[in-house]
């Protein structure tokens, strides 16, 4: 028998997976084929879910450890996944760099690292403008492969509901592959240690990071000497894999929402974790309405315009039971604004006794346009915002719980700087992003080692 769950109300409205439809909504495509959209939604309601409630609850338990200061959160992946770049090599490269970063951060924090990928569903992106004009021709903006195509042509730029299905099937295949990788020797501590050693040997920062890699190697050797090996201890040979994406297209999310027979709660089964973007976090609108009712862990981007009182109301709407591991606030301030904007927000939740995970997204507030027209980000700005994030939490007596990056395992040239010294001249050589600039594999790992140093100091 399914337990009865009391549905909470906001502004007098009872929650259901479809209750968001009665509220204003932003950042949605205009589908000309309404009948086709309804047919796709019906199809998605009948397909197997991509994730399970038990997996979402396992992630929530691990995030509760982050909220308590006993673990650290690493969330990262593509700005926007694409259909064209989907292949085994790219998935392996992503998984490899996530595991390498995890090893460095575990050493720095001295704590477990919860790994959440921006993957297997991150196909849709909010846009500043609904249309784009080139040479006098105006067409709908590209909103990610889940919605339309990048080609600036009338047909490809129309929102196509069939892309929702293609996103679902690619997400399922991605999850299956990652689960297989993370449950085999690919994710073993010996393999990751070897990769990090190779990285140091070919990095211009080799002298700086050499001692870290050597100490990690010594720890691994000590553990082996105690009789604990990847063959005998699961934690040394396998890793949990969790997925997340911005829950932007609510027809897709609603269609993949399932009620769990064990607890009667509703879960978004398109991913283990969803987040609300900076543009769609209005308390009286559809995205907050949908997110407040699902039982998954959820995140919410927090920008410099957020006031402490608004943040508190948002917390109480999304996590009314003050449940540890339920809610992550992802600060995306910008290096020039974080010092003024973040302390008051952190202080407010601390004073009110709210159990929150604070994570730092140093990417979105630091996007610039280079003289040659490319959107890019400076490695120095990204690192500086992360360091400010840690310093603010230290000053406030709170826990800096995680980091959130747009990154790839590929050798792209989209962000400036790092040990590779990528310059504006280099941007055009391997600029492959479908939306925003990403850290490449080398920059991601270099950043992880630098954050590890910061964690050791704190």
C-alpha positions in Angstrom: 0.0 0.0 0.0 1.4 3.4 -1.0 1.9 5.8 2.0 -0.1 9.0 2.0 2.1 12.1 1.7 0.8 15.5 2.8 1.3 18.0 0.0 2.7 21.3 1.2 1.2 24.5 -0.1 2.8 27.8 -1.2 0.5 30.7 -1.7 -2.5 28.3 -1.0 -1.6 26.0 -3.9 -1.4 22.2 -3.4 1.6 20.7 -5.2 1.5 18.1 -8.0 3.9 17.3 -10.8 1.8 19.6 -13.0 1.0 22.4 -10.6 3.8 24.6 -12.2 1.6 24.9 -15.3 -0.7 27.4 -13.4 2.2 29.9 -12.8 4.2 32.2 -15.0 7.3 30.6 -16.5 10.4 31.9 -18.1 13.0 30.6 -20.6 10.7 28.2 -22.4 10.8 27.6 -26.2 7.8 28.3 -28.4 6.7 25.0 -29.9 4.7 25.5 -33.1 3.8 21.8 -33.0 1.7 21.7 -29.8 0.2 18.3 -30.8 3.7 16.9 -31.3 4.8 18.2 -27.9 1.9 16.5 -26.2 2.7 13.2 -28.0 6.3 13.4 -26.8 5.3 14.2 -23.3 3.0 11.1 -23.3 5.8 9.0 -24.6 8.2 10.2 -21.9 5.6 9.4 -19.2 5.7 5.7 -20.3 9.4 5.1 -20.7 11.7 3.7 -17.9 13.1 6.4 -15.6 16.7 7.3 -16.0 17.4 7.4 -12.3 15.8 5.8 -9.2 14.5 7.3 -5.9 17.0 5.1 -4.0 19.9 6.6 -6.0 18.6 10.2 -5.3 18.3 9.4 -1.6 21.8 8.0 -1.6 23.1 11.2 -3.0 21.1 13.2 -0.5 22.7 11.2 2.4 26.1 12.0 1.0 25.2 15.6 0.6 24.0 15.6 4.2 27.6 14.8 5.1 28.7 17.9 3.1 26.2 20.0 5.0 27.7 18.8 8.2 31.3 19.7 7.0 32.3 16.0 6.8 32.6 15.8 2.9 33.1 18.1 -0.1 31.1 18.5 -3.3 32.6 18.5 -6.8 30.0 19.3 -9.5 31.2 19.7 -13.0 30.7 19.0 -16.7 29.6 20.5 -20.0 28.0 23.9 -20.3 25.6 22.2 -22.7 25.8 18.7 -23.9 25.5 18.1 -27.7 24.3 15.4 -30.0 27.2 16.0 -32.4 30.1 15.5 -29.9 28.6 12.5 -28.2 31.0 9.6 -28.4 32.9 7.1 -26.1 36.2 9.1 -26.2 34.6 12.3 -24.9 32.8 10.4 -22.1 36.0 8.6 -21.1 37.8 11.9 -21.0 35.2 13.5 -18.8 35.1 10.6 -16.4 38.9 10.6 -16.2 39.3 14.2 -15.3 36.5 14.1 -12.8 38.2 11.2 -11.0 41.6 12.9 -11.1 40.1 16.1 -9.6 38.4 14.0 -7.0 41.7 12.5 -5.9 43.4 15.9 -5.5 40.4 17.4 -3.6 40.2 14.4 -1.3 43.8 14.9 -0.4 43.3 18.6 0.1 40.1 18.4 2.1 41.0 15.2 4.0 37.4 14.2 3.4 35.3 12.2 1.0 34.4 14.0 -2.2 30.8 13.7 -3.6 31.0 13.7 -7.4 28.1 15.1 -9.4 28.4 15.5 -13.1 26.7 18.1 -15.3 25.9 15.3 -17.7 23.2 12.9 -19.0 20.7 15.7 -19.3 22.4 19.1 -19.5 21.0 19.8 -23.0 19.0 23.0 -22.5 20.3 26.5 -21.8 18.6 29.8 -20.8 19.3 32.7 -23.1 19.4 36.5 -22.5 17.4 37.1 -25.7 14.7 35.0 -27.2 15.8 35.8 -30.8 19.0 36.3 -32.6 19.6 38.7 -35.6 22.2 38.3 -38.3 22.4 40.4 -41.4 18.8 41.6 -41.0 17.4 38.0 -40.5 15.9 37.3 -37.0 15.4 33.8 -35.8 14.8 32.1 -32.4 18.0 31.8 -30.3 19.8 28.5 -29.9 18.6 27.0 -26.6 20.5 23.8 -26.6 20.2 20.6 -28.5 17.2 19.6 -26.5 15.3 22.4 -28.2 16.8 23.3 -31.6 20.0 23.4 -33.6 22.9 25.8 -33.8 22.6 26.3 -37.6 21.3 29.8 -38.3 18.5 28.6 -40.5 14.7 28.9 -40.1 14.0 25.1 -40.0 16.8 24.0 -37.6 16.1 27.0 -35.2 12.4 26.0 -34.7 11.8 24.2 -31.4 11.4 20.5 -32.2 9.7 18.3 -29.5 11.4 15.2 -30.9 14.7 16.5 -29.5 13.3 15.8 -26.0 13.2 12.1 -26.9 16.7 12.2 -28.4 18.0 13.8 -25.2 16.3 11.1 -23.1 17.9 8.3 -25.1 21.3 9.8 -25.2 21.1 10.5 -21.4 20.2 6.8 -20.8 23.2 5.6 -22.9 25.5 8.0 -21.1 24.4 6.9 -17.7 24.8 3.2 -18.6 28.3 3.8 -19.9 29.4 5.9 -16.8 28.0 3.3 -14.4 30.1 0.7 -16.2 33.2 2.8 -16.1 32.9 3.8 -12.4 32.3 0.2 -11.3 35.5 -1.2 -12.9 39.2 -0.8 -12.8 38.8 2.6 -14.6 37.9 4.1 -11.3 40.4 2.3 -9.1 42.7 4.3 -6.9 45.8 2.8 -8.6 44.6 4.0 -12.0 43.8 7.5 -10.9 47.2 7.8 -9.1 48.9 6.8 -12.4 47.0 9.4 -14.3 47.9 12.2 -11.9 51.5 11.2 -12.1 51.4 11.4 -15.9 49.8 14.8 -15.6 52.5 16.2 -13.3 55.2 14.9 -15.6 53.9 16.9 -18.5 52.8 20.0 -16.6 54.7 23.3 -16.3 53.6 23.3 -12.6 55.3 19.9 -12.0 57.5 21.2 -9.2 54.6 22.8 -7.4 52.3 19.8 -7.5 54.9 17.0 -7.3 54.8 16.8 -3.5 51.0 16.4 -3.6 51.2 13.5 -6.0 54.0 11.9 -4.0 52.1 12.2 -0.8 49.0 10.7 -2.4 51.2 7.8 -3.6 52.6 7.3 -0.1 49.0 7.2 1.3 48.1 4.6 -1.3 51.2 2.5 -0.5 50.4 2.7 3.2 46.8 1.5 2.7 48.1 -1.4 0.6 50.6 -2.3 3.4 47.6 -2.6 5.7 46.2 -5.2 3.4 43.6 -3.0 1.8 43.6 -3.2 -2.0 41.3 -2.5 -4.9 40.6 -6.2 -5.0 39.4 -6.4 -1.4 37.8 -2.9 -0.7 35.1 -1.6 -3.0 35.9 2.1 -2.2 39.4 1.6 -3.7 38.2 0.1 -7.0 34.8 1.8 -7.6 33.1 5.1 -7.4 29.5 6.4 -7.2 28.4 8.4 -10.2 25.6 10.9 -9.9 24.1 13.2 -12.6 22.6 16.6 -12.6 21.4 19.3 -14.9 19.5 22.6 -14.8 15.8 21.7 -14.7 14.8 24.2 -17.3 12.3 22.5 -19.6 9.5 21.6 -17.2 7.4 19.5 -19.7 10.4 17.1 -19.9 10.9 17.1 -16.1 7.2 16.6 -15.3 7.0 13.7 -17.8 9.9 11.9 -16.1 8.6 12.5 -12.6 7.6 9.3 -10.8 5.9 8.5 -7.4 7.9 6.2 -5.3 5.9 3.2 -3.9 8.1 3.0 -0.7 7.6 6.6 0.6 4.9 8.0 -1.6 7.1 11.0 -2.6 7.6 12.3 -6.1 11.1 12.2 -7.6 12.5 13.8 -10.8 13.8 10.7 -12.5 15.6 12.5 -15.3 18.7 13.0 -13.0 19.8 12.5 -9.4 19.9 16.2 -8.8 18.4 19.3 -10.5 19.1 22.9 -10.1 17.3 26.2 -10.7 19.1 28.9 -12.7 19.6 32.5 -11.8 17.1 33.6 -14.4 14.3 31.3 -13.2 14.4 31.4 -9.4 11.5 33.7 -8.8 9.4 32.5 -5.8 6.1 33.0 -7.5 7.0 31.3 -10.8 6.9 27.8 -12.2 10.5 26.5 -11.7 10.4 27.1 -7.9 6.9 25.5 -7.8 8.1 22.3 -9.5 11.3 22.0 -7.5 9.7 22.4 -4.1 7.6 19.3 -4.6 10.2 16.8 -5.7 12.2 14.8 -3.1 15.5 14.9 -4.9 18.4 16.9 -3.8 18.2 20.3 -5.6 20.4 23.3 -6.2 19.7 26.9 -6.9 22.1 29.5 -8.4 22.5 32.6 -6.3 23.8 35.8 -8.0 24.9 39.2 -6.6 21.4 40.7 -6.9 20.0 38.3 -4.3 19.1 39.9 -0.9 19.4 38.1 2.4 15.7 38.2 3.1 14.9 36.9 -0.4 17.4 34.1 0.0 15.8 33.0 3.3 12.3 33.0 1.7 13.7 30.9 -1.2 15.3 28.5 1.3 12.1 28.0 3.2 10.1 27.4 0.0 12.5 24.8 -1.3 13.5 23.2 2.0 10.7 23.9 4.5 11.8 21.0 6.8 15.4 22.3 7.0 16.6 18.9 5.8 20.4 18.4 5.5 21.5 17.4 2.0 18.3 18.6 0.4 19.4 22.1 -0.9 22.6 23.5 -2.4 23.0 27.2 -2.9 25.5 27.7 -5.8 27.0 31.1 -5.5 27.8 32.7 -9.0 28.9 36.2 -8.1 31.9 37.2 -10.3 35.3 38.0 -8.9 34.5 41.7 -8.5 31.2 41.2 -6.6 31.6 38.2 -4.4 33.3 40.1 -1.6 30.4 42.5 -1.2 27.5 40.2 -2.1 28.2 36.8 -0.4 29.0 37.5 3.2 25.6 38.9 4.1 23.9 35.9 2.5 26.0 33.4 4.3 25.5 35.3 7.6 21.7 35.4 7.2 21.3 31.6 6.8 23.8 31.0 9.7 21.9 33.3 12.0 18.6 31.7 11.1 19.9 28.1 11.7 19.3 26.9 8.1 21.1 23.7 7.1 22.6 24.6 3.7 25.4 23.5 1.4 27.3 26.5 -0.1 29.0 25.8 -3.4 31.0 28.1 -5.6 30.4 28.5 -9.3 33.3 30.8 -10.4 32.4 30.5 -14.1 29.2 32.3 -14.9 30.0 35.6 -13.2 33.4 35.9 -15.0 32.4 35.6 -18.7 34.0 38.2 -20.9 34.3 38.8 -24.7 37.8 38.8 -26.2 38.8 41.4 -28.8 38.4 38.8 -31.5 34.8 38.1 -30.5 35.0 34.9 -28.5 33.2 34.5 -25.2 35.8 33.4 -22.7 36.9 33.4 -19.1 40.2 34.0 -17.4 41.7 31.2 -15.3 43.0 33.8 -12.9 39.5 35.2 -12.3 38.1 31.7 -11.8 40.8 30.9 -9.2 40.5 34.3 -7.5 36.7 33.9 -7.0 37.2 30.4 -5.5 39.8 31.8 -3.1 37.5 34.6 -2.1 34.7 32.1 -1.5 36.8 30.1 0.9 38.1 33.2 2.7 34.5 34.5 3.2 33.3 31.3 4.7 36.4 31.2 7.0 35.6 34.7 8.2 32.0 33.9 8.8 32.7 30.6 10.6 30.7 28.6 8.0 31.7 25.7 5.7 32.7 26.2 2.1 31.1 23.0 0.9 31.9 22.6 -2.8 32.8 23.9 -6.2 30.8 23.9 -9.5 32.6 24.1 -12.8 31.8 24.1 -16.5 34.6 21.8 -17.8 35.4 19.1 -20.3 37.9 16.3 -20.6 38.8 17.5 -24.1 41.8 19.6 -25.0 39.8 22.7 -26.0 40.9 26.4 -26.0 38.0 28.3 -24.6 39.3 29.8 -21.3 42.3 32.0 -21.1 45.4 31.2 -19.0 46.4 28.3 -16.8 49.7 26.5 -17.0 49.1 26.0 -20.8 49.1 29.9 -21.1 46.2 29.9 -23.5 46.0 33.4 -25.1 43.4 35.3 -27.1 45.3 34.2 -30.2 44.8 30.5 -29.3 41.0 30.7 -28.7 40.0 30.0 -32.3 42.2 26.9 -32.6 40.0 24.5 -30.6 36.9 26.5 -29.6 34.2 23.8 -29.6 31.6 24.8 -27.0 27.9 25.0 -27.9 27.3 27.8 -25.5 29.7 29.0 -22.7 33.5 28.6 -22.5 34.7 25.6 -20.5 37.9 24.7 -18.7 39.8 22.0 -20.6 41.2 18.9 -18.9 44.5 20.4 -18.0 43.0 23.6 -16.6 40.4 21.6 -14.6 43.1 19.4 -13.0 45.4 22.3 -12.4 42.5 24.1 -10.7 41.8 21.1 -8.5 45.4 21.0 -7.3 45.3 24.7 -6.5 42.0 24.3 -4.6 43.6 21.3 -2.8 46.3 23.7 -1.6 43.6 26.1 -0.4 41.8 23.4 1.4 44.9 22.3 3.2 45.5 25.9 4.4 41.9 26.1 5.7 
